[in-house]
Amino acid sequence: MSLLFKGRQQASSHKVSVMQRFFMFFADHFRQGINSLGELYRVPFASLMTIGVLGFSITLPSTLYIMVENTEQVTEQWQQASEISLFLRSDVNDTQAQQLIGRLSSWNEINSVEFVSSQQGLEEFQRLSGLGEALDYLDENPFPPVVLVIPTSKHASPKAAADLLDKLRKEREVDIGKLDIEWLERLYGLLSIAKELVYLLATLLFFAVVLIIGNTIRLNILSKRDEILVMKLVGATDAFIQRPFLYTGFWFGLLGGLMAWVTVTFILIWIGWSLDAFMQQYQIQLDITGLNIQALVFMLLLSVFLGLLGSFLSVQKHVDEIEPK
């Protein structure tokens, strides 16, 4: 019975010991994290300079990326850019044309189908050409019936629209199919170049951020060289010594991400006022999207990662070089 009691007592003391170590671990991290934030507060000008560099470095590519994404949404409203014109054979009557429209309307690649009869085509040409009654002297209507096909946004890219055109040309009622591929390729090519430039700019700026934060942490380490030497002499582990500097990088990243979010918000609101007046001339509704919780979380995670990466690289190099002689 006494052995059972002792076993339970040892298990209980071991459990308390594990819980104490767990609590002490997080208490130690919390203390070092708050102390590192206090270090930033004690040198506000230098801290704001570093936070500003990180924040503005994330602001520029983030703003450009959101604008490119919104531009793609605007191009989806310009569906006539990928409109396919199907000129039907001269022997196709209205009934056969309606049967073709019924088949095409069930295709997943097609958003809408519009039929323009020969007579409608002639009347539109008379109205736009200015020839007026001169066309009444024609022996027969030279305009074939036309089916206008607008692909879905998923199939509006140059490659997908061209594939859809090849498929439509195989229909027995179709004589000629036309698509302005050059305009589509030019439009999507510009958007692709813009995205590539945003990615390249973001990479260069993020690399510069890592270097700047790494250099800031290096100077911080060198200013505390004597303190680090004493800590190593009394037996402090490298992890314990490095932790405050890593937390400094964390705070730089978090505060820089918040600054970037606020700056992007103001920039897009300011740009949005000008774009609204411009887009109204083309009867296009533009609601700038991208400023949501997911974007905020992504920007914070990215900035924190850059801050931790810069501090980690600097800590690994410079703290290890400080050794008691």
C-alpha positions as protocol buffer text, in pm:
chain_id: "A"
residue {
  index: 1
  type: MET
  ca { x: 0 y: 0 z: 0 }
}
residue {
  index: 2
  type: SER
  ca { x: 283 y: 236 z: 88 }
}
residue {
  index: 3
  type: LEU
  ca { x: 455 y: 157 z: -240 }
}
residue {
  index: 4
  type: LEU
  ca { x: 136 y: 245 z: -428 }
}
residue {
  index: 5
  type: PHE
  ca { x: 109 y: 573 z: -236 }
}
residue {
  index: 6
  type: LYS
  ca { x: 472 y: 657 z: -308 }
}
residue {
  index: 7
  type: GLY
  ca { x: 423 y: 576 z: -677 }
}
residue {
  index: 8
  type: ARG
  ca { x: 123 y: 806 z: -697 }
}
residue {
  index: 9
  type: GLN
  ca { x: 313 y: 1079 z: -512 }
}
residue {
  index: 10
  type: GLN
  ca { x: 608 y: 1054 z: -752 }
}
residue {
  index: 11
  type: ALA
  ca { x: 376 y: 1061 z: -1054 }
}
residue {
  index: 12
  type: SER
  ca { x: 200 y: 1366 z: -913 }
}
residue {
  index: 13
  type: SER
  ca { x: 529 y: 1547 z: -844 }
}
residue {
  index: 14
  type: HIS
  ca { x: 652 y: 1460 z: -1193 }
}
residue {
  index: 15
  type: LYS
  ca { x: 331 y: 1602 z: -1342 }
}
residue {
  index: 16
  type: VAL
  ca { x: 371 y: 1921 z: -1142 }
}
residue {
  index: 17
  type: SER
  ca { x: 732 y: 1944 z: -1252 }
}
residue {
  index: 18
  type: VAL
  ca { x: 634 y: 1912 z: -1620 }
}
residue {
  index: 19
  type: MET
  ca { x: 365 y: 2176 z: -1579 }
}
residue {
  index: 20
  type: GLN
  ca { x: 609 y: 2406 z: -1404 }
}
residue {
  index: 21
  type: ARG
  ca { x: 864 y: 2369 z: -1680 }
}
residue {
  index: 22
  type: PHE
  ca { x: 590 y: 2430 z: -1940 }
}
residue {
  index: 23
  type: PHE
  ca { x: 477 y: 2745 z: -1757 }
}
residue {
  index: 24
  type: MET
  ca { x: 833 y: 2869 z: -1707 }
}
residue {
  index: 25
  type: PHE
  ca { x: 907 y: 2815 z: -2077 }
}
residue {
  index: 26
  type: PHE
  ca { x: 621 y: 3037 z: -2192 }
}
residue {
  index: 27
  type: ALA
  ca { x: 676 y: 3286 z: -1911 }
}
residue {
  index: 28
  type: ASP
  ca { x: 1038 y: 3322 z: -2020 }
}
residue {
  index: 29
  type: HIS
  ca { x: 936 y: 3373 z: -2386 }
}
residue {
  index: 30
  type: PHE
  ca { x: 673 y: 3627 z: -2288 }
}
residue {
  index: 31
  type: ARG
  ca { x: 921 y: 3820 z: -2073 }
}
residue {
  index: 32
  type: GLN
  ca { x: 1185 y: 3830 z: -2347 }
}
residue {
  index: 33
  type: GLY
  ca { x: 926 y: 3929 z: -2608 }
}
residue {
  index: 34
  type: ILE
  ca { x: 804 y: 4222 z: -2397 }
}
residue {
  index: 35
  type: ASN
  ca { x: 1161 y: 4326 z: -2318 }
}
residue {
  index: 36
  type: SER
  ca { x: 1250 y: 4329 z: -2688 }
}
residue {
  index: 37
  type: LEU
  ca { x: 945 y: 4548 z: -2757 }
}
residue {
  index: 38
  type: GLY
  ca { x: 1065 y: 4780 z: -2481 }
}
residue {
  index: 39
  type: GLU
  ca { x: 1404 y: 4801 z: -2653 }
}
residue {
  index: 40
  type: LEU
  ca { x: 1231 y: 4932 z: -2965 }
}
residue {
  index: 41
  type: TYR
  ca { x: 1041 y: 5187 z: -2758 }
}
residue {
  index: 42
  type: ARG
  ca { x: 1364 y: 5317 z: -2602 }
}
residue {
  index: 43
  type: VAL
  ca { x: 1508 y: 5402 z: -2946 }
}
residue {
  index: 44
  type: PRO
  ca { x: 1192 y: 5523 z: -3126 }
}
residue {
  index: 45
  type: PHE
  ca { x: 1356 y: 5704 z: -3417 }
}
residue {
  index: 46
  type: ALA
  ca { x: 1577 y: 5413 z: -3525 }
}
residue {
  index: 47
  type: SER
  ca { x: 1289 y: 5168 z: -3474 }
}
residue {
  index: 48
  type: LEU
  ca { x: 1049 y: 5376 z: -3682 }
}
residue {
  index: 49
  type: MET
  ca { x: 1307 y: 5400 z: -3960 }
}
residue {
  index: 50
  type: THR
  ca { x: 1339 y: 5021 z: -3980 }
}
residue {
  index: 51
  type: ILE
  ca { x: 962 y: 4966 z: -3949 }
}
residue {
  index: 52
  type: GLY
  ca { x: 903 y: 5227 z: -4220 }
}
residue {
  index: 53
  type: VAL
  ca { x: 1147 y: 5059 z: -4461 }
}
residue {
  index: 54
  type: LEU
  ca { x: 978 y: 4723 z: -4409 }
}
residue {
  index: 55
  type: GLY
  ca { x: 627 y: 4869 z: -4433 }
}
residue {
  index: 56
  type: PHE
  ca { x: 687 y: 5069 z: -4750 }
}
residue {
  index: 57
  type: SER
  ca { x: 873 y: 4777 z: -4910 }
}
residue {
  index: 58
  type: ILE
  ca { x: 560 y: 4564 z: -4868 }
}
residue {
  index: 59
  type: THR
  ca { x: 323 y: 4850 z: -4958 }
}
residue {
  index: 60
  type: LEU
  ca { x: 450 y: 4905 z: -5313 }
}
residue {
  index: 61
  type: PRO
  ca { x: 424 y: 4547 z: -5451 }
}
residue {
  index: 62
  type: SER
  ca { x: 102 y: 4487 z: -5257 }
}
residue {
  index: 63
  type: THR
  ca { x: -64 y: 4793 z: -5408 }
}
residue {
  index: 64
  type: LEU
  ca { x: 52 y: 4706 z: -5759 }
}
residue {
  index: 65
  type: TYR
  ca { x: -61 y: 4345 z: -5723 }
}
residue {
  index: 66
  type: ILE
  ca { x: -409 y: 4448 z: -5603 }
}
residue {
  index: 67
  type: MET
  ca { x: -441 y: 4692 z: -5893 }
}
residue {
  index: 68
  type: VAL
  ca { x: -342 y: 4425 z: -6147 }
}
residue {
  index: 69
  type: GLU
  ca { x: -593 y: 4181 z: -5998 }
}
residue {
  index: 70
  type: ASN
  ca { x: -867 y: 4444 z: -6019 }
}
residue {
  index: 71
  type: THR
  ca { x: -768 y: 4523 z: -6378 }
}
residue {
  index: 72
  type: GLU
  ca { x: -827 y: 4158 z: -6464 }
}
residue {
  index: 73
  type: GLN
  ca { x: -1174 y: 4188 z: -6316 }
}
residue {
  index: 74
  type: VAL
  ca { x: -1240 y: 4491 z: -6536 }
}
residue {
  index: 75
  type: THR
  ca { x: -1130 y: 4302 z: -6848 }
}
residue {
  index: 76
  type: GLU
  ca { x: -1384 y: 4034 z: -6765 }
}
residue {
  index: 77
  type: GLN
  ca { x: -1650 y: 4302 z: -6816 }
}
residue {
  index: 78
  type: TRP
  ca { x: -1510 y: 4372 z: -7162 }
}
residue {
  index: 79
  type: GLN
  ca { x: -1650 y: 4047 z: -7295 }
}
residue {
  index: 80
  type: GLN
  ca { x: -1677 y: 4186 z: -7648 }
}
residue {
  index: 81
  type: ALA
  ca { x: -1296 y: 4160 z: -7662 }
}
residue {
  index: 82
  type: SER
  ca { x: -1335 y: 3783 z: -7693 }
}
residue {
  index: 83
  type: GLU
  ca { x: -1659 y: 3786 z: -7894 }
}
residue {
  index: 84
  type: ILE
  ca { x: -1667 y: 3524 z: -8167 }
}
residue {
  index: 85
  type: SER
  ca { x: -1859 y: 3597 z: -8487 }
}
residue {
  index: 86
  type: LEU
  ca { x: -1996 y: 3294 z: -8674 }
}
residue {
  index: 87
  type: PHE
  ca { x: -2104 y: 3367 z: -9032 }
}
residue {
  index: 88
  type: LEU
  ca { x: -2355 y: 3102 z: -9133 }
}
residue {
  index: 89
  type: ARG
  ca { x: -2385 y: 2945 z: -9477 }
}
residue {
  index: 90
  type: SER
  ca { x: -2617 y: 3117 z: -9721 }
}
residue {
  index: 91
  type: ASP
  ca { x: -2850 y: 2813 z: -9739 }
}
residue {
  index: 92
  type: VAL
  ca { x: -2911 y: 2812 z: -9361 }
}
residue {
  index: 93
  type: ASN
  ca { x: -3264 y: 2929 z: -9279 }
}
residue {
  index: 94
  type: ASP
  ca { x: -3384 y: 3087 z: -8954 }
}
residue {
  index: 95
  type: THR
  ca { x: -3509 y: 2754 z: -8817 }
}
residue {
  index: 96
  type: GLN
  ca { x: -3170 y: 2589 z: -8860 }
}
residue {
  index: 97
  type: ALA
  ca { x: -3003 y: 2896 z: -8711 }
}
residue {
  index: 98
  type: GLN
  ca { x: -3225 y: 2873 z: -8401 }
}
residue {
  index: 99
  type: GLN
  ca { x: -3139 y: 2504 z: -8368 }
}
residue {
  index: 100
  type: LEU
  ca { x: -2770 y: 2598 z: -8376 }
}
residue {
  index: 101
  type: ILE
  ca { x: -2827 y: 2862 z: -8108 }
}
residue {
  index: 102
  type: GLY
  ca { x: -3007 y: 2607 z: -7893 }
}
residue {
  index: 103
  type: ARG
  ca { x: -2712 y: 2368 z: -7916 }
}
residue {
  index: 104
  type: LEU
  ca { x: -2452 y: 2634 z: -7847 }
}
residue {
  index: 105
  type: SER
  ca { x: -2642 y: 2770 z: -7546 }
}
residue {
  index: 106
  type: SER
  ca { x: -2591 y: 2438 z: -7368 }
}
residue {
  index: 107
  type: TRP
  ca { x: -2210 y: 2450 z: -7402 }
}
residue {
  index: 108
  type: ASN
  ca { x: -2021 y: 2509 z: -7079 }
}
residue {
  index: 109
  type: GLU
  ca { x: -1765 y: 2728 z: -7256 }
}
residue {
  index: 110
  type: ILE
  ca { x: -2026 y: 2979 z: -7378 }
}
residue {
  index: 111
  type: ASN
  ca { x: -2176 y: 3258 z: -7171 }
}
residue {
  index: 112
  type: SER
  ca { x: -2432 y: 3394 z: -7419 }
}
residue {
  index: 113
  type: VAL
  ca { x: -2540 y: 3357 z: -7782 }
}
residue {
  index: 114
  type: GLU
  ca { x: -2704 y: 3623 z: -7999 }
}
residue {
  index: 115
  type: PHE
  ca { x: -2852 y: 3577 z: -8345 }
}
residue {
  index: 116
  type: VAL
  ca { x: -2833 y: 3854 z: -8609 }
}
residue {
  index: 117
  type: SER
  ca { x: -3044 y: 3778 z: -8914 }
}
residue {
  index: 118
  type: SER
  ca { x: -2951 y: 3881 z: -9268 }
}
residue {
  index: 119
  type: GLN
  ca { x: -3214 y: 4155 z: -9261 }
}
residue {
  index: 120
  type: GLN
  ca { x: -3091 y: 4290 z: -8926 }
}
residue {
  index: 121
  type: GLY
  ca { x: -2736 y: 4295 z: -9061 }
}
residue {
  index: 122
  type: LEU
  ca { x: -2844 y: 4489 z: -9369 }
}
residue {
  index: 123
  type: GLU
  ca { x: -3042 y: 4743 z: -9164 }
}
residue {
  index: 124
  type: GLU
  ca { x: -2749 y: 4798 z: -8926 }
}
residue {
  index: 125
  type: PHE
  ca { x: -2512 y: 4849 z: -9219 }
}
residue {
  index: 126
  type: GLN
  ca { x: -2750 y: 5101 z: -9376 }
}
residue {
  index: 127
  type: ARG
  ca { x: -2768 y: 5294 z: -9050 }
}
residue {
  index: 128
  type: LEU
  ca { x: -2393 y: 5300 z: -8986 }
}
residue {
  index: 129
  type: SER
  ca { x: -2258 y: 5331 z: -9340 }
}
residue {
  index: 130
  type: GLY
  ca { x: -2467 y: 5630 z: -9447 }
}
residue {
  index: 131
  type: LEU
  ca { x: -2545 y: 5471 z: -9783 }
}
residue {
  index: 132
  type: GLY
  ca { x: -2913 y: 5473 z: -9695 }
}
residue {
  index: 133
  type: GLU
  ca { x: -3147 y: 5405 z: -9990 }
}
residue {
  index: 134
  type: ALA
  ca { x: -2861 y: 5312 z: -10225 }
}
residue {
  index: 135
  type: LEU
  ca { x: -2864 y: 4962 z: -10080 }
}
residue {
  index: 136
  type: ASP
  ca { x: -3229 y: 4920 z: -10183 }
}
residue {
  index: 137
  type: TYR
  ca { x: -3115 y: 4871 z: -10543 }
}
residue {
  index: 138
  type: LEU
  ca { x: -2932 y: 4548 z: -10460 }
}
residue {
  index: 139
  type: ASP
  ca { x: -3081 y: 4239 z: -10619 }
}
residue {
  index: 140
  type: GLU
  ca { x: -3037 y: 4036 z: -10300 }
}
residue {
  index: 141
  type: ASN
  ca { x: -2924 y: 4078 z: -9944 }
}
residue {
  index: 142
  type: PRO
  ca { x: -2544 y: 4017 z: -9938 }
}
residue {
  index: 143
  type: PHE
  ca { x: -2527 y: 3981 z: -9561 }
}
residue {
  index: 144
  type: PRO
  ca { x: -2529 y: 3628 z: -9420 }
}
residue {
  index: 145
  type: PRO
  ca { x: -2696 y: 3545 z: -9088 }
}
residue {
  index: 146
  type: VAL
  ca { x: -2449 y: 3582 z: -8800 }
}
residue {
  index: 147
  type: VAL
  ca { x: -2431 y: 3421 z: -8457 }
}
residue {
  index: 148
  type: LEU
  ca { x: -2239 y: 3621 z: -8192 }
}
residue {
  index: 149
  type: VAL
  ca { x: -2087 y: 3399 z: -7924 }
}
residue {
  index: 150
  type: ILE
  ca { x: -1945 y: 3537 z: -7598 }
}
residue {
  index: 151
  type: PRO
  ca { x: -1732 y: 3284 z: -7405 }
}
residue {
  index: 152
  type: THR
  ca { x: -1734 y: 3258 z: -7028 }
}
residue {
  index: 153
  type: SER
  ca { x: -1460 y: 3443 z: -6838 }
}
residue {
  index: 154
  type: LYS
  ca { x: -1280 y: 3109 z: -6792 }
}
residue {
  index: 155
  type: HIS
  ca { x: -1260 y: 3064 z: -7170 }
}
residue {
  index: 156
  type: ALA
  ca { x: -1194 y: 3429 z: -7261 }
}
residue {
  index: 157
  type: SER
  ca { x: -815 y: 3398 z: -7266 }
}
residue {
  index: 158
  type: PRO
  ca { x: -651 y: 3393 z: -7612 }
}
residue {
  index: 159
  type: LYS
  ca { x: -567 y: 3020 z: -7602 }
}
residue {
  index: 160
  type: ALA
  ca { x: -907 y: 2910 z: -7469 }
}
residue {
  index: 161
  type: ALA
  ca { x: -1098 y: 3141 z: -7707 }
}
residue {
  index: 162
  type: ALA
  ca { x: -897 y: 3012 z: -8004 }
}
residue {
  index: 163
  type: ASP
  ca { x: -973 y: 2651 z: -7906 }
}
residue {
  index: 164
  type: LEU
  ca { x: -1342 y: 2738 z: -7876 }
}
residue {
  index: 165
  type: LEU
  ca { x: -1335 y: 2901 z: -8221 }
}
residue {
  index: 166
  type: ASP
  ca { x: -1187 y: 2586 z: -8377 }
}
residue {
  index: 167
  type: LYS
  ca { x: -1462 y: 2382 z: -8214 }
}
residue {
  index: 168
  type: LEU
  ca { x: -1736 y: 2617 z: -8339 }
}
residue {
  index: 169
  type: ARG
  ca { x: -1606 y: 2609 z: -8695 }
}
residue {
  index: 170
  type: LYS
  ca { x: -1684 y: 2236 z: -8708 }
}
residue {
  index: 171
  type: GLU
  ca { x: -2057 y: 2302 z: -8676 }
}
residue {
  index: 172
  type: ARG
  ca { x: -2233 y: 2219 z: -9005 }
}
residue {
  index: 173
  type: GLU
  ca { x: -2419 y: 2552 z: -9023 }
}
residue {
  index: 174
  type: VAL
  ca { x: -2102 y: 2764 z: -8986 }
}
residue {
  index: 175
  type: ASP
  ca { x: -1926 y: 2899 z: -9294 }
}
residue {
  index: 176
  type: ILE
  ca { x: -1668 y: 3137 z: -9140 }
}
residue {
  index: 177
  type: GLY
  ca { x: -1567 y: 3205 z: -8778 }
}
residue {
  index: 178
  type: LYS
  ca { x: -1381 y: 3519 z: -8668 }
}
residue {
  index: 179
  type: LEU
  ca { x: -1212 y: 3619 z: -8345 }
}
residue {
  index: 180
  type: ASP
  ca { x: -988 y: 3918 z: -8275 }
}
residue {
  index: 181
  type: ILE
  ca { x: -705 y: 3708 z: -8133 }
}
residue {
  index: 182
  type: GLU
  ca { x: -448 y: 3986 z: -8168 }
}
residue {
  index: 183
  type: TRP
  ca { x: -644 y: 4219 z: -7939 }
}
residue {
  index: 184
  type: LEU
  ca { x: -688 y: 3943 z: -7683 }
}
residue {
  index: 185
  type: GLU
  ca { x: -322 y: 3845 z: -7691 }
}
residue {
  index: 186
  type: ARG
  ca { x: -221 y: 4209 z: -7653 }
}
residue {
  index: 187
  type: LEU
  ca { x: -455 y: 4258 z: -7357 }
}
residue {
  index: 188
  type: TYR
  ca { x: -353 y: 3945 z: -7167 }
}
residue {
  index: 189
  type: GLY
  ca { x: 10 y: 3995 z: -7260 }
}
residue {
  index: 190
  type: LEU
  ca { x: 14 y: 4336 z: -7092 }
}
residue {
  index: 191
  type: LEU
  ca { x: -145 y: 4190 z: -6779 }
}
residue {
  index: 192
  type: SER
  ca { x: 108 y: 3907 z: -6775 }
}
residue {
  index: 193
  type: ILE
  ca { x: 399 y: 4151 z: -6805 }
}
residue {
  index: 194
  type: ALA
  ca { x: 254 y: 4364 z: -6526 }
}
residue {
  index: 195
  type: LYS
  ca { x: 232 y: 4061 z: -6296 }
}
residue {
  index: 196
  type: GLU
  ca { x: 589 y: 3956 z: -6374 }
}
residue {
  index: 197
  type: LEU
  ca { x: 713 y: 4307 z: -6296 }
}
residue {
  index: 198
  type: VAL
  ca { x: 525 y: 4305 z: -5965 }
}
residue {
  index: 199
  type: TYR
  ca { x: 681 y: 3969 z: -5869 }
}
residue {
  index: 200
  type: LEU
  ca { x: 1029 y: 4089 z: -5968 }
}
residue {
  index: 201
  type: LEU
  ca { x: 991 y: 4416 z: -5778 }
}
residue {
  index: 202
  type: ALA
  ca { x: 855 y: 4234 z: -5473 }
}
residue {
  index: 203
  type: THR
  ca { x: 1148 y: 3991 z: -5473 }
}
residue {
  index: 204
  type: LEU
  ca { x: 1405 y: 4271 z: -5488 }
}
residue {
  index: 205
  type: LEU
  ca { x: 1232 y: 4474 z: -5216 }
}
residue {
  index: 206
  type: PHE
  ca { x: 1190 y: 4173 z: -4987 }
}
residue {
  index: 207
  type: PHE
  ca { x: 1557 y: 4085 z: -5031 }
}
residue {
  index: 208
  type: ALA
  ca { x: 1647 y: 4443 z: -4939 }
}
residue {
  index: 209
  type: VAL
  ca { x: 1425 y: 4420 z: -4629 }
}
residue {
  index: 210
  type: VAL
  ca { x: 1603 y: 4105 z: -4512 }
}
residue {
  index: 211
  type: LEU
  ca { x: 1941 y: 4278 z: -4553 }
}
residue {
  index: 212
  type: ILE
  ca { x: 1828 y: 4594 z: -4371 }
}
residue {
  index: 213
  type: ILE
  ca { x: 1678 y: 4405 z: -4077 }
}
residue {
  index: 214
  type: GLY
  ca { x: 1980 y: 4178 z: -4064 }
}
residue {
  index: 215
  type: ASN
  ca { x: 2211 y: 4478 z: -4047 }
}
residue {
  index: 216
  type: THR
  ca { x: 1994 y: 4641 z: -3778 }
}
residue {
  index: 217
  type: ILE
  ca { x: 2009 y: 4326 z: -3565 }
}
residue {
  index: 218
  type: ARG
  ca { x: 2385 y: 4303 z: -3626 }
}
residue {
  index: 219
  type: LEU
  ca { x: 2437 y: 4653 z: -3487 }
}
residue {
  index: 220
  type: ASN
  ca { x: 2216 y: 4563 z: -3192 }
}
residue {
  index: 221
  type: ILE
  ca { x: 2424 y: 4251 z: -3124 }
}
residue {
  index: 222
  type: LEU
  ca { x: 2752 y: 4441 z: -3145 }
}
residue {
  index: 223
  type: SER
  ca { x: 2624 y: 4706 z: -2903 }
}
residue {
  index: 224
  type: LYS
  ca { x: 2556 y: 4429 z: -2650 }
}
residue {
  index: 225
  type: ARG
  ca { x: 2878 y: 4237 z: -2707 }
}
residue {
  index: 226
  type: ASP
  ca { x: 2999 y: 4270 z: -2347 }
}
residue {
  index: 227
  type: GLU
  ca { x: 2660 y: 4161 z: -2212 }
}
residue {
  index: 228
  type: ILE
  ca { x: 2661 y: 3855 z: -2440 }
}
residue {
  index: 229
  type: LEU
  ca { x: 3014 y: 3764 z: -2324 }
}
residue {
  index: 230
  type: VAL
  ca { x: 2906 y: 3775 z: -1958 }
}
residue {
  index: 231
  type: MET
  ca { x: 2599 y: 3565 z: -2032 }
}
residue {
  index: 232
  type: LYS
  ca { x: 2810 y: 3301 z: -2205 }
}
residue {
  index: 233
  type: LEU
  ca { x: 3059 y: 3299 z: -1913 }
}
residue {
  index: 234
  type: VAL
  ca { x: 2782 y: 3221 z: -1663 }
}
residue {
  index: 235
  type: GLY
  ca { x: 2654 y: 2936 z: -1882 }
}
residue {
  index: 236
  type: ALA
  ca { x: 2366 y: 3087 z: -2081 }
}
residue {
  index: 237
  type: THR
  ca { x: 2274 y: 2882 z: -2386 }
}
residue {
  index: 238
  type: ASP
  ca { x: 2292 y: 3021 z: -2739 }
}
residue {
  index: 239
  type: ALA
  ca { x: 1915 y: 2983 z: -2775 }
}
residue {
  index: 240
  type: PHE
  ca { x: 1857 y: 3196 z: -2465 }
}
residue {
  index: 241
  type: ILE
  ca { x: 2094 y: 3466 z: -2592 }
}
residue {
  index: 242
  type: GLN
  ca { x: 1954 y: 3466 z: -2947 }
}
residue {
  index: 243
  type: ARG
  ca { x: 1587 y: 3475 z: -2847 }
}
residue {
  index: 244
  type: PRO
  ca { x: 1556 y: 3852 z: -2771 }
}
residue {
  index: 245
  type: PHE
  ca { x: 1707 y: 3941 z: -3108 }
}
residue {
  index: 246
  type: LEU
  ca { x: 1465 y: 3707 z: -3285 }
}
residue {
  index: 247
  type: TYR
  ca { x: 1177 y: 3873 z: -3102 }
}
residue {
  index: 248
  type: THR
  ca { x: 1308 y: 4209 z: -3219 }
}
residue {
  index: 249
  type: GLY
  ca { x: 1283 y: 4085 z: -3578 }
}
residue {
  index: 250
  type: PHE
  ca { x: 932 y: 3959 z: -3503 }
}
residue {
  index: 251
  type: TRP
  ca { x: 820 y: 4301 z: -3377 }
}
residue {
  index: 252
  type: PHE
  ca { x: 978 y: 4474 z: -3674 }
}
residue {
  index: 253
  type: GLY
  ca { x: 785 y: 4244 z: -3906 }
}
residue {
  index: 254
  type: LEU
  ca { x: 452 y: 4272 z: -3724 }
}
residue {
  index: 255
  type: LEU
  ca { x: 458 y: 4650 z: -3695 }
}
residue {
  index: 256
  type: GLY
  ca { x: 585 y: 4686 z: -4053 }
}
residue {
  index: 257
  type: GLY
  ca { x: 301 y: 4467 z: -4179 }
}
residue {
  index: 258
  type: LEU
  ca { x: 42 y: 4677 z: -3996 }
}
residue {
  index: 259
  type: MET
  ca { x: 196 y: 4992 z: -4139 }
}
residue {
  index: 260
  type: ALA
  ca { x: 185 y: 4842 z: -4490 }
}
residue {
  index: 261
  type: TRP
  ca { x: -182 y: 4747 z: -4448 }
}
residue {
  index: 262
  type: VAL
  ca { x: -282 y: 5099 z: -4339 }
}
residue {
  index: 263
  type: THR
  ca { x: -79 y: 5258 z: -4620 }
}
residue {
  index: 264
  type: VAL
  ca { x: -224 y: 5030 z: -4888 }
}
residue {
  index: 265
  type: THR
  ca { x: -575 y: 5105 z: -4761 }
}
residue {
  index: 266
  type: PHE
  ca { x: -528 y: 5482 z: -4793 }
}
residue {
  index: 267
  type: ILE
  ca { x: -361 y: 5453 z: -5135 }
}
residue {
  index: 268
  type: LEU
  ca { x: -640 y: 5238 z: -5282 }
}
residue {
  index: 269
  type: ILE
  ca { x: -911 y: 5464 z: -5140 }
}
residue {
  index: 270
  type: TRP
  ca { x: -738 y: 5765 z: -5292 }
}
residue {
  index: 271
  type: ILE
  ca { x: -692 y: 5591 z: -5631 }
}
residue {
  index: 272
  type: GLY
  ca { x: -1049 y: 5459 z: -5618 }
}
residue {
  index: 273
  type: TRP
  ca { x: -1194 y: 5812 z: -5623 }
}
residue {
  index: 274
  type: SER
  ca { x: -1015 y: 5890 z: -5949 }
}
residue {
  index: 275
  type: LEU
  ca { x: -1090 y: 5553 z: -6108 }
}
residue {
  index: 276
  type: ASP
  ca { x: -1463 y: 5577 z: -6039 }
}
residue {
  index: 277
  type: ALA
  ca { x: -1495 y: 5891 z: -6250 }
}
residue {
  index: 278
  type: PHE
  ca { x: -1284 y: 5736 z: -6527 }
}
residue {
  index: 279
  type: MET
  ca { x: -1472 y: 5404 z: -6537 }
}
residue {
  index: 280
  type: GLN
  ca { x: -1811 y: 5574 z: -6547 }
}
residue {
  index: 281
  type: GLN
  ca { x: -1722 y: 5707 z: -6892 }
}
residue {
  index: 282
  type: TYR
  ca { x: -1705 y: 5344 z: -7013 }
}
residue {
  index: 283
  type: GLN
  ca { x: -2010 y: 5236 z: -6810 }
}
residue {
  index: 284
  type: ILE
  ca { x: -1798 y: 4991 z: -6612 }
}
residue {
  index: 285
  type: GLN
  ca { x: -1853 y: 4929 z: -6244 }
}
residue {
  index: 286
  type: LEU
  ca { x: -1523 y: 4900 z: -6057 }
}
residue {
  index: 287
  type: ASP
  ca { x: -1517 y: 4803 z: -5693 }
}
residue {
  index: 288
  type: ILE
  ca { x: -1157 y: 4766 z: -5579 }
}
residue {
  index: 289
  type: THR
  ca { x: -1123 y: 4437 z: -5394 }
}
residue {
  index: 290
  type: GLY
  ca { x: -834 y: 4287 z: -5203 }
}
residue {
  index: 291
  type: LEU
  ca { x: -858 y: 4477 z: -4874 }
}
residue {
  index: 292
  type: ASN
  ca { x: -1002 y: 4188 z: -4675 }
}
residue {
  index: 293
  type: ILE
  ca { x: -902 y: 3991 z: -4368 }
}
residue {
  index: 294
  type: GLN
  ca { x: -719 y: 3731 z: -4576 }
}
residue {
  index: 295
  type: ALA
  ca { x: -502 y: 4002 z: -4734 }
}
residue {
  index: 296
  type: LEU
  ca { x: -428 y: 4148 z: -4389 }
}
residue {
  index: 297
  type: VAL
  ca { x: -327 y: 3809 z: -4248 }
}
residue {
  index: 298
  type: PHE
  ca { x: -111 y: 3737 z: -4553 }
}
residue {
  index: 299
  type: MET
  ca { x: 68 y: 4073 z: -4529 }
}
residue {
  index: 300
  type: LEU
  ca { x: 130 y: 4025 z: -4157 }
}
residue {
  index: 301
  type: LEU
  ca { x: 262 y: 3672 z: -4205 }
}
residue {
  index: 302
  type: LEU
  ca { x: 486 y: 3785 z: -4491 }
}
residue {
  index: 303
  type: SER
  ca { x: 629 y: 4081 z: -4299 }
}
residue {
  index: 304
  type: VAL
  ca { x: 683 y: 3873 z: -3983 }
}
residue {
  index: 305
  type: PHE
  ca { x: 859 y: 3608 z: -4192 }
}
residue {
  index: 306
  type: LEU
  ca { x: 1091 y: 3870 z: -4346 }
}
residue {
  index: 307
  type: GLY
  ca { x: 1165 y: 4016 z: -4003 }
}
residue {
  index: 308
  type: LEU
  ca { x: 1240 y: 3676 z: -3853 }
}
residue {
  index: 309
  type: LEU
  ca { x: 1449 y: 3570 z: -4152 }
}
residue {
  index: 310
  type: GLY
  ca { x: 1667 y: 3880 z: -4138 }
}
residue {
  index: 311
  type: SER
  ca { x: 1716 y: 3853 z: -3762 }
}
residue {
  index: 312
  type: PHE
  ca { x: 1779 y: 3478 z: -3777 }
}
residue {
  index: 313
  type: LEU
  ca { x: 2052 y: 3509 z: -4041 }
}
residue {
  index: 314
  type: SER
  ca { x: 2221 y: 3790 z: -3847 }
}
residue {
  index: 315
  type: VAL
  ca { x: 2193 y: 3612 z: -3510 }
}
residue {
  index: 316
  type: GLN
  ca { x: 2332 y: 3285 z: -3640 }
}
residue {
  index: 317
  type: LYS
  ca { x: 2638 y: 3459 z: -3776 }
}
residue {
  index: 318
  type: HIS
  ca { x: 2723 y: 3726 z: -3521 }
}
residue {
  index: 319
  type: VAL
  ca { x: 2622 y: 3572 z: -3189 }
}
residue {
  index: 320
  type: ASP
  ca { x: 2828 y: 3261 z: -3262 }
}
residue {
  index: 321
  type: GLU
  ca { x: 3132 y: 3481 z: -3333 }
}
residue {
  index: 322
  type: ILE
  ca { x: 3121 y: 3627 z: -2980 }
}
residue {
  index: 323
  type: GLU
  ca { x: 3308 y: 3381 z: -2759 }
}
residue {
  index: 324
  type: PRO
  ca { x: 3494 y: 3434 z: -2430 }
}
residue {
  index: 325
  type: LYS
  ca { x: 3872 y: 3410 z: -2470 }
}
